Amino acid sequence: MSDIANQQYLLGNQYQNAEKLNVRIQLHQRFSQNKYDWHRWVFDHLAFTPGAKVLELGCGPAHLWQRNLDRLPPDSSITLSDFSAGMLDEARQTLAESSYPFTFQAIDAQAIPLPDQSLDMVIANHMLYHVPDRQKALAEIRRVLKPTGRFYAATNGRDNLKEIRELFHQIAGNYLWGEQGQLTFHLEMGEEELRQHFASVEVIRNEDQLVVTEAEPLIDYILSGSAGKDLTDEQKATLAEIIERQIDTLGAVRIQKVAGLFVAY
């Protein structure tokens, strides 16, 4: 099993807490050229019904809700869940000053402990590629949604951050870098999987670019993933030299971002 869906590795290394995830988030926040906040953009597409019962799977540090506290419907019931207890703790801390009555629960997307047809909305952003049995998870999501309910799933495209993969080809041949080399649920193929469970699937794209003008944040970003344990010290040093040289020569490393949101019902 690849690291991307290895639950033991993810819990023990990547998502024990939000430290490594935050390194990646900070790079996007600092160097993305589209200045409209990603979490505001995702929230723009969420169709809340009166009194909506909402579940987020893989909530991470709860930035979706933190960035949209001013827009939360007062009559909704929102449960934030993650398979990592450490991430749930991070989510609670993120929202500690909010008076909104969020509920927090540890949930495995492959076995959602909720009744049939009990939810109006399920959200699973940038997490379905981490689920070992995604078909089981999608069946569970369909089961707990009401017939009129909607499922929202953000993910990346195949060409997302492709320039970083090209950097790896220079130092490690065909090394499959991080999530992009192993991505099993992306914008170009996710619709086919979702249509096995949902009659209607819409894809909304959000294209952007990173213009990284400092080497250290990009190096930290790359090494926060599986490359941090897979590359030798010599390869890491070579990677840093390539990035530093490109910034010195061109002023920045330009990296394509391709991401988007599936809306299924």
N, C-alpha and C positions, 0 to 999 in steps of 0.2 A: 504494500500500500504506500502511495506517495505521502509526503508530509502534509500535503494540503487537506487530506481527509483522514489523517492519522490522529484519532481522538486523544491518545496518550501523549503524543508530541504536542498537539495543540494546547491541551490542558496544562501540561507540565512545562512548556517552553513559551509558546507564542501568546497564549491568552490566560495565563495564570493570573495576570493583572493587566492593566492598560499601558504599561511602560513602553513596550515595543510598538504597540499600535499607535501610541501618541507620537512616537518618533516619525511614523509614516504620515500621520495626520498633519503634523506641523510643517512638513515639507510642502504638502498641498496647500495649506493655508498661506504660507509665505510666498510661494513662487507660482501659483496658478494665475493665469492671465484673465480668466473669467472671474470677476470680482463679486459676482452674485453668489452668495453662500450656497454650497451644495445642499445642505440640510434644509435651507429655506426652499430651494428648488424642488426637492423631493416632497416636502410638505405641501407645496402648491398643488400637487397632483392627488393628494389624499382627499377622497370624497366622504366626509363625515356625514352620517345621517343623524337625525335627532336621537339622542340617547344611545349612541353607538357603543357597542362592546368591542374593544380593540385589543389585539394581542400582537406584540412585537417579539419575534424570535431572533435570538442573537443580537440583543440590544446593545452589547458592548458598554461603553461609558455613557450612553444615553444622550449623545450630542444631538440627535434628531429632535428630542424634546426640549433640551436646554436652549437650542437656538430658536425655538418656536413657542416659548412659554407665553408670549403675548397673543398667540393665536389659538390656544387650546380651547375646544368647545367645553363650556362649563358643565354640560350634562352627560358627557361621555365617561365610560369606565375603561381605563387604560391599564393593561398589565404588561410590564416589561419583563422579558425573560431572557435567560442565557443558559448555556450548558455549563458555564464556568462560574463557580461561586465567587471567585475573585472579581470577575467582571461585574457581577451583580452588586458587589460591594462598591465598585467604582461608580456604577449607575446611581446607587443610593447617595453617594457623596456628591456626585454632580448635581443632583436635584434636591439636595438637603435643604436649601433655602426656599424651595418652592412650596407653596401651600396646596398645590394641586394634589388630589388624593390618588397618586399612582400606587399600583400594586406591583410587587416584585416577586418573581417565582423562578426557581431553577427548573428548566424544561428542556428535554431532548426533543427536537423537532420530529424525530421518528416515532415518538409515542407521546402525543400531547394529552395531558390528563384533564380533558374538558369534554363535556357532553356533545353529542352530535348537534349540528346546526345551532350552535349557541353564540356565534360571533358574527359581527357585521364586517369586520376588517381584520386581516392578518398581514403583517409586514415582516419581510425577511430581507434585509439589505446586506449585500456583500457577505453572505454566509452560506448560501446553498451549496457552493463548491466545497465547503468543509464537511458536508453531511455524507457519511459513508453510503447509506442507502437512500438516495434522493427520491426515488420513486415512492418509497414508503413514506417519506416525509411529505411529499406532495399529496399523497392519498390522505394522510392525516389532516393536512391543511384543508383540503376539500371537504373532509368529513365534518370538521368543526365549524365551517362557514355555513351561514344560512344560505338558502337558494339565491337570495339577492345580495349576498356578501361579496366582497372584493378582496383579492390578494395582490399585494404590491411587493415586487422583488427587484431591488437594484443589483446590478452586476456590471462587470467590465466587458469591453469588446476584445476581440482577438488581438487587435493592433494597439491596445492600451500599453503605454510605456515601452514600445518596441525598441526605442533607442537604447534602453537599458539592456535589453537582451542582446543587442548588437555589441555593446561594451563587453558582455560576457564572452561572446564569440572570440574576441581578441585575446582573452586571457585563459579561457577554459573550454575552448572548442564548442561542443554541442551541449554544454551544461544547461539544464532546464532551470532558468532563473525563477525562483520564488513561485508565486501564484500564476504568473503569466505562462510559464512553461508547462504547468500542470493543470491549467484551468479547464475544468470539465463542465462548467455551466457559464456560458458567456452570451453576449447579445446576439451572436450569429446563429446559435443553435438552441438557445433556451426556449424559444417559442414552440419548437417541435415537442419538447418534453412537457411543457405546460398544457399544450392542446390535448394531451392524453387524459387530462383531468378537468380542463376548463373549456367551455364552448367558445369563449371569446378571449383573445389575447392581443393586447396592444403593446407596441414597443415605442418608447419615447426616449430619444437620444439626447445626450448632453456632451458635446465635444468641447475640448479645452486644450490648453497647452501649459506645460511647465517651462519656465525660463529660469534656470537655476544659475545664479551668479556667484555662489559660494560652494566650494568643494565639500566641506565637512558635513553639512546637512544631507547632501546626496549620498555620500559614503555611508553615513550613519543609517540612512533610509535603507540602502541596499543590504547592509550587514545586519539589520534588525530582523530580516527573514532568514530562511534556511541557509542562505549563502554565508551567514556568519559562522555556521558550524561546518559547512562543506568546503570552503575555500582554504587553501594553505596560507600561511603568513606571507609567503612570497607572492601569491596571487592577489592577496588583499593589497599589498604594497604596490603592485603593478596597476591594479584597478585605480588606486588613489592617484598614481602618477598620470594615468591617462585622463582622468577627470580634471585634475589640476592643470594639465597642459592644454586641454580644450578650452577651459575657462580663460586661461592666460592668453590664448591665441584668438579666440572668437568672442570672448566676453561673457559667454554663458553656455550651458548645455541645454539645448532645446529638446523637450520630450513631449511627444504626442499623448494626450489623454483621450480615451474613448470609454465612456460609461453611459449608463442609461437605466431606465426603469421599465419593468414589465408590469402591466396592469391586466389581471386575469379575473374572469368571472363567468 
